[in-house]
Amino acid sequence: MFGACENNAQNRGVGVQGNGPEAGLSGFSIKGVGVRAHSDHGDAVHAFAHDSAHNGILGHNNATGRAPKSDSPVGNGVFGFTEVPNANGVCGAVALNNTEGAGVCGIGPMAGRFVGNVAVTGTLNVQNVNVLQRISELEQKVNVAPQLQAQVQRLSDQVRSLQDQVNSLAANLTERVTRSEFEIAGLKQFSHSHA
């Protein structure tokens, strides 16, 4: 089947349109691509869903065997790739007033896997913990640690100095007590000799 629209004057029109209770259009191939879309100056595929219980695009791979080793990702439900230098292979977004949704959501025992660097420009929450804020707090504590170490060293030096003073005072007091005991003993002896 081939469809074309010659309404080039207004750049509007549809080459092929299908309407059906189950699917408007269906493509199938044993070894090739089921549906292929190209566009020189527009999006290759537009898909719209008008029901909040369904999806704009559903990709489903129902094979049960393990994905073979390959230079490119295979076996996925959805695969995105781009050669545009500053664009993304897959990009998800939500409306600005959608505060409960997420641009991209991963569900599974392994909900996400990243091969390469990861850039985060907003808040990174892990189990309701702001990771970037926690890292900043730990960095501040690490920066304070040398100051605390210096304070501890100063206190240790002060304690050592006070200990030396106490030892000196104790030695001086012991010497005075000993001298006083000798003087008292001498006085007692003098008193007995003149009694």
Backbone hydrogen bonds in HBPLUS format (Angstrom, degrees):
<---DONOR---> <-ACCEPTOR-->    atom                        ^
c    i                          cat <-CA-CA->   ^        H-A-AA   ^      H-
h    n   atom  resd res      DA  || num        DHA   H-A  angle D-A-AA Bond
n    s   type  num  typ     dist DA aas  dist angle  dist       angle   num
A0008-ASN N   A0006-GLU O   2.80 MM   2  5.46 138.4  1.97 102.7  91.2     1
A0054-HIS N   A0051-ASP O   3.05 MM   3  5.58 162.9  2.08 122.1 123.2     2
A0087-ALA N   A0084-VAL O   3.24 MM   3  5.38 169.0  2.26 118.8 118.4     3
A0098-ASN N   A0095-ALA O   2.93 MM   3  5.19 161.2  1.97 113.6 118.7     4
A0131-VAL N   A0124-LEU O   2.80 MM   7  5.66 150.7  1.89 167.7 174.7     5
A0126-VAL N   A0129-VAL O   2.85 MM   3  5.11 157.8  1.90 142.9 146.0     6
A0129-VAL N   A0126-VAL O   3.07 MM   3  5.11 141.0  2.22  99.9 111.4     7
A0134-ARG N   A0130-ASN O   2.93 MM   4  6.18 156.8  1.98 151.2 158.5     8
A0135-ILE N   A0131-VAL O   2.85 MM   4  6.12 155.7  1.91 153.4 160.1     9
A0136-SER N   A0132-LEU O   2.97 MM   4  6.19 155.1  2.04 142.7 149.5    10
A0137-GLU N   A0133-GLN O   2.93 MM   4  6.24 154.0  1.99 148.1 154.9    11
A0138-LEU N   A0134-ARG O   2.96 MM   4  6.23 156.8  2.01 147.6 153.8    12
A0139-GLU N   A0135-ILE O   2.87 MM   4  6.12 152.3  1.94 149.0 157.0    13
A0140-GLN N   A0136-SER O   2.99 MM   4  6.26 152.7  2.07 146.0 153.0    14
A0141-LYS N   A0137-GLU O   3.01 MM   4  6.34 152.3  2.09 144.9 152.5    15
A0142-VAL N   A0138-LEU O   2.87 MM   4  6.14 152.4  1.94 146.4 154.4    16
A0143-ASN N   A0139-GLU O   2.87 MM   4  6.13 151.3  1.95 146.1 154.0    17
A0144-VAL N   A0140-GLN O   2.93 MM   4  6.19 139.7  2.10 140.3 151.4    18
A0145-ALA N   A0141-LYS O   2.99 MM   4  6.13 134.1  2.21 141.3 152.9    19
A0147-GLN N   A0144-VAL O   3.01 MM   3  5.31 118.3  2.40 107.3 122.7    20
A0148-LEU N   A0144-VAL O   2.98 MM   4  6.32 157.6  2.03 156.4 163.7    21
A0149-GLN N   A0145-ALA O   2.85 MM   4  6.09 154.5  1.92 152.8 160.5    22
A0150-ALA N   A0146-PRO O   2.92 MM   4  6.16 151.1  2.00 144.0 151.3    23
A0151-GLN N   A0147-GLN O   2.95 MM   4  6.26 156.1  2.01 148.3 154.9    24
A0152-VAL N   A0148-LEU O   2.85 MM   4  6.10 159.0  1.89 150.6 156.4    25
A0153-GLN N   A0149-GLN O   2.95 MM   4  6.17 152.7  2.03 143.0 150.5    26
A0154-ARG N   A0150-ALA O   2.94 MM   4  6.25 154.6  2.00 147.4 154.1    27
A0155-LEU N   A0151-GLN O   2.91 MM   4  6.18 162.7  1.94 153.2 157.7    28
A0156-SER N   A0152-VAL O   2.85 MM   4  6.03 153.8  1.91 145.7 153.6    29
A0157-ASP N   A0153-GLN O   2.92 MM   4  6.20 153.2  1.99 146.1 152.9    30
A0158-GLN N   A0154-ARG O   2.92 MM   4  6.21 154.6  1.99 147.8 155.2    31
A0159-VAL N   A0155-LEU O   2.85 MM   4  6.10 157.9  1.90 151.1 156.9    32
A0160-ARG N   A0156-SER O   2.93 MM   4  6.15 155.7  1.99 145.8 152.5    33
A0161-SER N   A0157-ASP O   2.91 MM   4  6.15 153.5  1.98 145.4 152.8    34
A0162-LEU N   A0158-GLN O   2.86 MM   4  6.14 159.8  1.90 150.3 155.8    35
A0163-GLN N   A0159-VAL O   2.88 MM   4  6.05 151.9  1.96 145.4 153.5    36
A0164-ASP N   A0160-ARG O   2.96 MM   4  6.23 153.2  2.04 144.7 151.5    37
A0165-GLN N   A0161-SER O   2.99 MM   4  6.30 154.4  2.05 146.8 153.8    38
A0166-VAL N   A0162-LEU O   2.86 MM   4  6.11 157.4  1.91 149.1 155.4    39
A0167-ASN N   A0163-GLN O   2.86 MM   4  6.10 160.6  1.90 149.6 154.9    40
A0168-SER N   A0164-ASP O   2.90 MM   4  6.11 153.8  1.97 144.9 152.4    41
A0169-LEU N   A0165-GLN O   2.85 MM   4  6.09 161.6  1.88 151.2 156.2    42
A0170-ALA N   A0166-VAL O   2.83 MM   4  6.01 157.4  1.88 149.6 156.4    43
A0171-ALA N   A0167-ASN O   2.91 MM   4  6.10 158.2  1.96 146.0 151.7    44
A0172-ASN N   A0168-SER O   2.93 MM   4  6.13 160.7  1.97 149.4 154.8    45
A0173-LEU N   A0169-LEU O   2.81 MM   4  5.99 159.8  1.85 149.8 155.5    46
A0174-THR N   A0170-ALA O   2.89 MM   4  6.05 155.5  1.95 145.7 152.5    47
A0175-GLU N   A0171-ALA O   2.98 MM   4  6.21 153.4  2.05 144.6 151.8    48
A0176-ARG N   A0172-ASN O   3.00 MM   4  6.29 155.3  2.06 147.2 153.7    49
A0177-VAL N   A0173-LEU O   2.91 MM   4  6.12 159.9  1.95 151.1 156.5    50
A0178-THR N   A0174-THR O   2.95 MM   4  6.12 159.9  1.99 146.5 152.1    51
A0179-ARG N   A0175-GLU O   2.96 MM   4  6.17 158.3  2.01 146.2 152.2    52
A0180-SER N   A0176-ARG O   2.85 MM   4  6.06 155.9  1.91 147.9 154.9    53
A0181-GLU N   A0177-VAL O   2.90 MM   4  6.14 153.5  1.97 148.4 155.4    54
A0182-PHE N   A0178-THR O   3.06 MM   4  6.39 155.3  2.12 147.5 153.5    55
A0183-GLU N   A0179-ARG O   2.98 MM   4  6.28 158.2  2.03 147.9 154.1    56
A0184-ILE N   A0180-SER O   2.83 MM   4  6.06 158.6  1.88 151.2 157.1    57
A0185-ALA N   A0181-GLU O   2.91 MM   4  6.08 157.3  1.97 146.1 152.5    58
A0186-GLY N   A0182-PHE O   2.91 MM   4  6.13 151.6  1.99 146.0 153.9    59
A0187-LEU N   A0183-GLU O   2.94 MM   4  6.20 154.3  2.00 147.3 154.0    60
A0188-LYS N   A0184-ILE O   2.98 MM   4  6.22 155.1  2.04 148.2 154.8    61
A0189-GLN N   A0185-ALA O   3.03 MM   4  6.25 158.3  2.08 145.0 150.6    62
A0190-PHE N   A0186-GLY O   2.94 MM   4  6.16 155.9  2.00 146.5 153.3    63
A0191-SER N   A0187-LEU O   2.90 MM   4  6.06 150.7  1.99 144.5 152.7    64
A0192-HIS N   A0188-LYS O   3.03 MM   4  6.28 155.5  2.09 149.8 155.3    65
A0193-SER N   A0189-GLN O   3.10 MM   4  6.27 151.3  2.18 144.1 151.7    66
A0195-ALA N   A0192-HIS O   3.38 MM   3  5.15 165.6  2.40  99.2 102.1    67
